[in-house]
Amino acid sequence: MIKGVNKRVVEIICTDNEYFEKAVLYVKTDKPEVSSARLEAEARAFMDSIAPRRRPDTVPLWLKLSLAAALTVLAVLIVYLFVFM
């Protein structure tokens, strides 16, 4: 049995996702009069809802490294004071 011969398909090639390279969406048969532009917009909105974009890193790397270095120096100072005082 062959199914889906008369289906309209929207294929998204650039998904902006690190795991998926493309998505295929099948248009419902009760929506044959919808324009291509509307289908594309709806497909993008759907993709954004199921695969949200990554949040940008809010703390810069130099600040993380500086904090790690400061905490290391503080830990060494506490151990030094505890051992030699």
N, CA, C and O atoms as CSV, one atom per row, in Angstrom:
chain,resi,resn,atom,element,x,y,z
A,1,MET,N,N,0.835,-1.181,0.000
A,1,MET,CA,C,0.000,0.000,0.000
A,1,MET,C,C,0.876,1.239,0.000
A,1,MET,O,O,1.795,1.349,0.812
A,2,ILE,N,N,0.607,2.159,-0.888
A,2,ILE,CA,C,1.369,3.401,-0.989
A,2,ILE,C,C,0.547,4.517,-0.357
A,2,ILE,O,O,-0.614,4.723,-0.708
A,3,LYS,N,N,1.170,5.240,0.589
A,3,LYS,CA,C,0.473,6.336,1.245
A,3,LYS,C,C,1.224,7.639,0.983
A,3,LYS,O,O,2.435,7.633,0.761
A,4,GLY,N,N,0.506,8.741,1.011
A,4,GLY,CA,C,1.147,10.048,0.942
A,4,GLY,C,C,1.577,10.482,-0.440
A,4,GLY,O,O,2.455,11.336,-0.564
A,5,VAL,N,N,0.998,9.929,-1.468
A,5,VAL,CA,C,1.406,10.305,-2.827
A,5,VAL,C,C,1.019,11.748,-3.143
A,5,VAL,O,O,1.765,12.448,-3.828
A,6,ASN,N,N,-0.129,12.200,-2.658
A,6,ASN,CA,C,-0.606,13.546,-2.953
A,6,ASN,C,C,-0.349,14.541,-1.819
A,6,ASN,O,O,-1.028,15.566,-1.749
A,7,LYS,N,N,0.580,14.279,-0.958
A,7,LYS,CA,C,0.859,15.167,0.174
A,7,LYS,C,C,1.756,16.325,-0.262
A,7,LYS,O,O,2.617,16.176,-1.129
A,8,ARG,N,N,1.531,17.487,0.365
A,8,ARG,CA,C,2.443,18.610,0.199
A,8,ARG,C,C,3.471,18.531,1.312
A,8,ARG,O,O,3.138,18.237,2.460
A,9,VAL,N,N,4.712,18.794,0.966
A,9,VAL,CA,C,5.808,18.639,1.909
A,9,VAL,C,C,6.587,19.940,2.003
A,9,VAL,O,O,6.827,20.612,0.999
A,10,VAL,N,N,6.982,20.288,3.234
A,10,VAL,CA,C,7.894,21.409,3.467
A,10,VAL,C,C,9.180,20.803,4.011
A,10,VAL,O,O,9.174,20.140,5.048
A,11,GLU,N,N,10.276,21.034,3.308
A,11,GLU,CA,C,11.571,20.505,3.733
A,11,GLU,C,C,12.437,21.669,4.178
A,11,GLU,O,O,12.688,22.596,3.406
A,12,ILE,N,N,12.889,21.622,5.408
A,12,ILE,CA,C,13.756,22.668,5.957
A,12,ILE,C,C,15.169,22.108,5.969
A,12,ILE,O,O,15.464,21.149,6.684
A,13,ILE,N,N,16.030,22.709,5.180
A,13,ILE,CA,C,17.396,22.200,5.045
A,13,ILE,C,C,18.317,22.824,6.085
A,13,ILE,O,O,19.172,22.131,6.637
A,14,CYS,N,N,18.167,24.095,6.361
A,14,CYS,CA,C,19.012,24.777,7.346
A,14,CYS,C,C,18.231,24.895,8.648
A,14,CYS,O,O,17.446,25.829,8.812
A,15,THR,N,N,18.433,23.968,9.570
A,15,THR,CA,C,17.661,23.958,10.813
A,15,THR,C,C,18.301,24.787,11.917
A,15,THR,O,O,17.663,25.021,12.943
A,16,ASP,N,N,19.530,25.236,11.744
A,16,ASP,CA,C,20.269,25.969,12.779
A,16,ASP,C,C,20.357,25.157,14.070
A,16,ASP,O,O,20.270,25.711,15.166
A,17,ASN,N,N,20.527,23.857,13.937
A,17,ASN,CA,C,20.616,22.967,15.081
A,17,ASN,C,C,21.856,22.119,14.904
A,17,ASN,O,O,22.148,21.671,13.796
A,18,GLU,N,N,22.594,21.892,15.985
A,18,GLU,CA,C,23.840,21.145,15.862
A,18,GLU,C,C,23.627,19.645,15.675
A,18,GLU,O,O,24.566,18.942,15.301
A,19,TYR,N,N,22.428,19.136,15.924
A,19,TYR,CA,C,22.167,17.707,15.810
A,19,TYR,C,C,21.422,17.293,14.551
A,19,TYR,O,O,21.584,16.171,14.072
A,20,PHE,N,N,20.598,18.202,14.007
A,20,PHE,CA,C,19.765,17.847,12.865
A,20,PHE,C,C,20.094,18.717,11.671
A,20,PHE,O,O,20.171,19.940,11.791
A,21,GLU,N,N,20.290,18.095,10.519
A,21,GLU,CA,C,20.625,18.870,9.330
A,21,GLU,C,C,19.411,19.262,8.516
A,21,GLU,O,O,19.452,20.272,7.813
A,22,LYS,N,N,18.318,18.490,8.585
A,22,LYS,CA,C,17.111,18.892,7.880
A,22,LYS,C,C,15.881,18.300,8.537
A,22,LYS,O,O,15.957,17.316,9.274
A,23,ALA,N,N,14.737,18.924,8.251
A,23,ALA,CA,C,13.453,18.456,8.783
A,23,ALA,C,C,12.453,18.405,7.639
A,23,ALA,O,O,12.477,19.238,6.734
A,24,VAL,N,N,11.588,17.429,7.695
A,24,VAL,CA,C,10.545,17.278,6.680
A,24,VAL,C,C,9.197,17.364,7.391
A,24,VAL,O,O,8.914,16.595,8.309
A,25,LEU,N,N,8.365,18.320,6.947
A,25,LEU,CA,C,7.039,18.508,7.533
A,25,LEU,C,C,5.998,18.252,6.455
A,25,LEU,O,O,6.127,18.735,5.330
A,26,TYR,N,N,4.980,17.500,6.797
A,26,TYR,CA,C,3.906,17.188,5.856
A,26,TYR,C,C,2.709,18.090,6.160
A,26,TYR,O,O,2.250,18.162,7.300
A,27,VAL,N,N,2.214,18.769,5.139
A,27,VAL,CA,C,1.094,19.686,5.280
A,27,VAL,C,C,-0.195,18.875,5.400
A,27,VAL,O,O,-0.404,17.905,4.672
A,28,LYS,N,N,-1.049,19.290,6.327
A,28,LYS,CA,C,-2.327,18.599,6.498
A,28,LYS,C,C,-3.156,18.712,5.219
A,28,LYS,O,O,-3.107,19.721,4.516
A,29,THR,N,N,-3.910,17.667,4.937
A,29,THR,CA,C,-4.692,17.638,3.697
A,29,THR,C,C,-5.837,18.631,3.704
A,29,THR,O,O,-6.343,18.988,2.640
A,30,ASP,N,N,-6.258,19.087,4.875
A,30,ASP,CA,C,-7.348,20.062,4.929
A,30,ASP,C,C,-6.862,21.493,4.767
A,30,ASP,O,O,-7.655,22.420,4.931
A,31,LYS,N,N,-5.589,21.711,4.453
A,31,LYS,CA,C,-5.016,23.041,4.242
A,31,LYS,C,C,-4.396,23.176,2.848
A,31,LYS,O,O,-3.248,23.608,2.746
A,32,PRO,N,N,-5.101,22.826,1.781
A,32,PRO,CA,C,-4.479,22.862,0.451
A,32,PRO,C,C,-4.318,24.282,-0.107
A,32,PRO,O,O,-3.494,24.489,-0.999
A,33,GLU,N,N,-5.065,25.248,0.381
A,33,GLU,CA,C,-5.048,26.591,-0.207
A,33,GLU,C,C,-4.025,27.528,0.442
A,33,GLU,O,O,-3.966,28.704,0.082
A,34,VAL,N,N,-3.236,27.045,1.370
A,34,VAL,CA,C,-2.265,27.886,2.059
A,34,VAL,C,C,-1.083,28.185,1.130
A,34,VAL,O,O,-0.594,27.303,0.425
A,35,SER,N,N,-0.634,29.450,1.143
A,35,SER,CA,C,0.464,29.852,0.249
A,35,SER,C,C,1.804,29.296,0.729
A,35,SER,O,O,1.946,28.892,1.883
A,36,SER,N,N,2.770,29.284,-0.167
A,36,SER,CA,C,4.111,28.787,0.150
A,36,SER,C,C,4.778,29.642,1.213
A,36,SER,O,O,5.433,29.124,2.117
A,37,ALA,N,N,4.607,30.959,1.101
A,37,ALA,CA,C,5.228,31.861,2.071
A,37,ALA,C,C,4.674,31.609,3.473
A,37,ALA,O,O,5.425,31.587,4.449
A,38,ARG,N,N,3.372,31.423,3.565
A,38,ARG,CA,C,2.756,31.147,4.873
A,38,ARG,C,C,3.232,29.811,5.426
A,38,ARG,O,O,3.508,29.692,6.619
A,39,LEU,N,N,3.330,28.799,4.552
A,39,LEU,CA,C,3.827,27.498,5.005
A,39,LEU,C,C,5.261,27.595,5.515
A,39,LEU,O,O,5.615,26.986,6.525
A,40,GLU,N,N,6.076,28.364,4.807
A,40,GLU,CA,C,7.466,28.517,5.235
A,40,GLU,C,C,7.543,29.215,6.583
A,40,GLU,O,O,8.315,28.806,7.450
A,41,ALA,N,N,6.746,30.270,6.768
A,41,ALA,CA,C,6.737,30.984,8.044
A,41,ALA,C,C,6.261,30.081,9.179
A,41,ALA,O,O,6.832,30.092,10.269
A,42,GLU,N,N,5.218,29.304,8.919
A,42,GLU,CA,C,4.702,28.391,9.943
A,42,GLU,C,C,5.715,27.298,10.262
A,42,GLU,O,O,5.859,26.895,11.416
A,43,ALA,N,N,6.413,26.822,9.239
A,43,ALA,CA,C,7.424,25.780,9.453
A,43,ALA,C,C,8.574,26.317,10.304
A,43,ALA,O,O,9.051,25.629,11.207
A,44,ARG,N,N,9.022,27.540,10.020
A,44,ARG,CA,C,10.087,28.152,10.835
A,44,ARG,C,C,9.632,28.339,12.277
A,44,ARG,O,O,10.384,28.056,13.209
A,45,ALA,N,N,8.408,28.814,12.459
A,45,ALA,CA,C,7.883,29.008,13.814
A,45,ALA,C,C,7.809,27.682,14.567
A,45,ALA,O,O,8.127,27.608,15.754
A,46,PHE,N,N,7.385,26.637,13.858
A,46,PHE,CA,C,7.308,25.318,14.476
A,46,PHE,C,C,8.700,24.821,14.860
A,46,PHE,O,O,8.890,24.298,15.958
A,47,MET,N,N,9.666,24.980,13.969
A,47,MET,CA,C,11.034,24.545,14.261
A,47,MET,C,C,11.613,25.305,15.449
A,47,MET,O,O,12.305,24.723,16.285
A,48,ASP,N,N,11.331,26.598,15.525
A,48,ASP,CA,C,11.823,27.382,16.664
A,48,ASP,C,C,11.186,26.916,17.970
A,48,ASP,O,O,11.814,26.979,19.027
A,49,SER,N,N,9.950,26.453,17.898
A,49,SER,CA,C,9.281,26.016,19.129
A,49,SER,C,C,9.794,24.669,19.622
A,49,SER,O,O,9.793,24.419,20.827
A,50,ILE,N,N,10.234,23.791,18.714
A,50,ILE,CA,C,10.701,22.480,19.165
A,50,ILE,C,C,12.211,22.414,19.341
A,50,ILE,O,O,12.706,21.510,20.015
A,51,ALA,N,N,12.943,23.333,18.763
A,51,ALA,CA,C,14.399,23.341,18.893
A,51,ALA,C,C,14.850,24.759,19.211
A,51,ALA,O,O,15.301,25.479,18.320
A,52,PRO,N,N,14.735,25.166,20.466
A,52,PRO,CA,C,15.104,26.538,20.809
A,52,PRO,C,C,16.590,26.794,20.595
A,52,PRO,O,O,17.413,25.883,20.687
A,53,ARG,N,N,16.905,28.006,20.318
A,53,ARG,CA,C,18.296,28.405,20.101
A,53,ARG,C,C,19.065,28.351,21.423
A,53,ARG,O,O,18.489,28.480,22.504
A,54,ARG,N,N,20.357,28.160,21.308
A,54,ARG,CA,C,21.185,28.173,22.511
A,54,ARG,C,C,21.303,29.585,23.048
A,54,ARG,O,O,21.408,30.552,22.293
A,55,ARG,N,N,21.284,29.685,24.370
A,55,ARG,CA,C,21.483,30.997,24.981
A,55,ARG,C,C,22.957,31.373,24.884
A,55,ARG,O,O,23.828,30.524,25.074
A,56,PRO,N,N,23.239,32.628,24.594
A,56,PRO,CA,C,24.639,33.030,24.581
A,56,PRO,C,C,25.200,33.006,26.007
A,56,PRO,O,O,24.475,33.226,26.977
A,57,ASP,N,N,26.479,32.741,26.110
A,57,ASP,CA,C,27.123,32.688,27.419
A,57,ASP,C,C,27.134,34.089,28.013
A,57,ASP,O,O,27.664,35.019,27.404
A,58,THR,N,N,26.556,34.246,29.193
A,58,THR,CA,C,26.416,35.576,29.779
A,58,THR,C,C,27.656,36.019,30.540
A,58,THR,O,O,27.877,37.219,30.702
A,59,VAL,N,N,28.470,35.080,31.012
A,59,VAL,CA,C,29.674,35.434,31.754
A,59,VAL,C,C,30.875,35.209,30.842
A,59,VAL,O,O,31.075,34.101,30.343
A,60,PRO,N,N,31.679,36.255,30.618
A,60,PRO,CA,C,32.835,36.093,29.726
A,60,PRO,C,C,33.881,35.131,30.309
A,60,PRO,O,O,33.990,34.966,31.524
A,61,LEU,N,N,34.631,34.515,29.422
A,61,LEU,CA,C,35.630,33.534,29.828
A,61,LEU,C,C,36.696,34.141,30.732
A,61,LEU,O,O,37.124,33.507,31.697
A,62,TRP,N,N,37.125,35.353,30.433
A,62,TRP,CA,C,38.169,35.976,31.251
A,62,TRP,C,C,37.701,36.176,32.695
A,62,TRP,O,O,38.503,36.079,33.623
A,63,LEU,N,N,36.423,36.451,32.888
A,63,LEU,CA,C,35.895,36.623,34.236
A,63,LEU,C,C,35.842,35.286,34.973
A,63,LEU,O,O,36.144,35.221,36.165
A,64,LYS,N,N,35.463,34.227,34.274
A,64,LYS,CA,C,35.440,32.894,34.887
A,64,LYS,C,C,36.849,32.476,35.312
A,64,LYS,O,O,37.042,31.964,36.415
A,65,LEU,N,N,37.838,32.697,34.427
A,65,LEU,CA,C,39.212,32.317,34.748
A,65,LEU,C,C,39.770,33.152,35.891
A,65,LEU,O,O,40.494,32.632,36.740
A,66,SER,N,N,39.444,34.436,35.923
A,66,SER,CA,C,39.909,35.304,37.008
A,66,SER,C,C,39.327,34.863,38.347
A,66,SER,O,O,40.029,34.838,39.358
A,67,LEU,N,N,38.047,34.517,38.349
A,67,LEU,CA,C,37.404,34.060,39.574
A,67,LEU,C,C,38.008,32.735,40.039
A,67,LEU,O,O,38.215,32.538,41.236
A,68,ALA,N,N,38.288,31.841,39.117
A,68,ALA,CA,C,38.904,30.562,39.475
A,68,ALA,C,C,40.296,30.783,40.056
A,68,ALA,O,O,40.666,30.140,41.039
A,69,ALA,N,N,41.064,31.680,39.461
A,69,ALA,CA,C,42.403,31.975,39.978
A,69,ALA,C,C,42.325,32.601,41.359
A,69,ALA,O,O,43.106,32.244,42.242
A,70,ALA,N,N,41.406,33.520,41.559
A,70,ALA,CA,C,41.259,34.174,42.861
A,70,ALA,C,C,40.854,33.161,43.937
A,70,ALA,O,O,41.372,33.202,45.053
A,71,LEU,N,N,39.937,32.260,43.605
A,71,LEU,CA,C,39.526,31.244,44.571
A,71,LEU,C,C,40.664,30.275,44.890
A,71,LEU,O,O,40.775,29.801,46.021
A,72,THR,N,N,41.496,29.982,43.913
A,72,THR,CA,C,42.646,29.106,44.137
A,72,THR,C,C,43.641,29.772,45.080
A,72,THR,O,O,44.142,29.143,46.011
A,73,VAL,N,N,43.923,31.045,44.833
A,73,VAL,CA,C,44.841,31.788,45.704
A,73,VAL,C,C,44.282,31.857,47.119
A,73,VAL,O,O,45.026,31.690,48.085
A,74,LEU,N,N,42.990,32.100,47.254
A,74,LEU,CA,C,42.362,32.159,48.574
A,74,LEU,C,C,42.455,30.815,49.290
A,74,LEU,O,O,42.738,30.768,50.487
A,75,ALA,N,N,42.219,29.727,48.567
A,75,ALA,CA,C,42.309,28.396,49.180
A,75,ALA,C,C,43.732,28.098,49.635
A,75,ALA,O,O,43.926,27.552,50.721
A,76,VAL,N,N,44.725,28.444,48.831
A,76,VAL,CA,C,46.128,28.227,49.204
A,76,VAL,C,C,46.483,29.076,50.416
A,76,VAL,O,O,47.198,28.608,51.303
A,77,LEU,N,N,46.005,30.305,50.475
A,77,LEU,CA,C,46.271,31.185,51.607
A,77,LEU,C,C,45.647,30.631,52.890
A,77,LEU,O,O,46.279,30.669,53.946
A,78,ILE,N,N,44.434,30.124,52.812
A,78,ILE,CA,C,43.784,29.548,53.990
A,78,ILE,C,C,44.532,28.319,54.482
A,78,ILE,O,O,44.725,28.150,55.686
A,79,VAL,N,N,44.958,27.454,53.554
A,79,VAL,CA,C,45.725,26.262,53.952
A,79,VAL,C,C,47.054,26.674,54.552
A,79,VAL,O,O,47.477,26.092,55.551
A,80,TYR,N,N,47.718,27.647,53.982
A,80,TYR,CA,C,49.001,28.134,54.501
A,80,TYR,C,C,48.841,28.668,55.930
A,80,TYR,O,O,49.628,28.341,56.819
A,81,LEU,N,N,47.809,29.494,56.130
A,81,LEU,CA,C,47.588,30.071,57.469
A,81,LEU,C,C,47.221,28.971,58.471
A,81,LEU,O,O,47.642,29.037,59.626
A,82,PHE,N,N,46.463,27.985,58.065
A,82,PHE,CA,C,46.062,26.913,58.958
A,82,PHE,C,C,47.247,26.028,59.336
A,82,PHE,O,O,47.361,25.596,60.483
A,83,VAL,N,N,48.130,25.757,58.370
A,83,VAL,CA,C,49.247,24.848,58.611
A,83,VAL,C,C,50.367,25.543,59.362
A,83,VAL,O,O,50.918,24.953,60.292
A,84,PHE,N,N,50.732,26.766,59.006
A,84,PHE,CA,C,51.919,27.419,59.557
A,84,PHE,C,C,51.619,28.421,60.674
A,84,PHE,O,O,52.553,29.062,61.155
A,85,MET,N,N,50.428,28.581,61.091
A,85,MET,CA,C,50.135,29.529,62.158
A,85,MET,C,C,49.689,28.842,63.401
A,85,MET,O,O,49.401,29.501,64.400
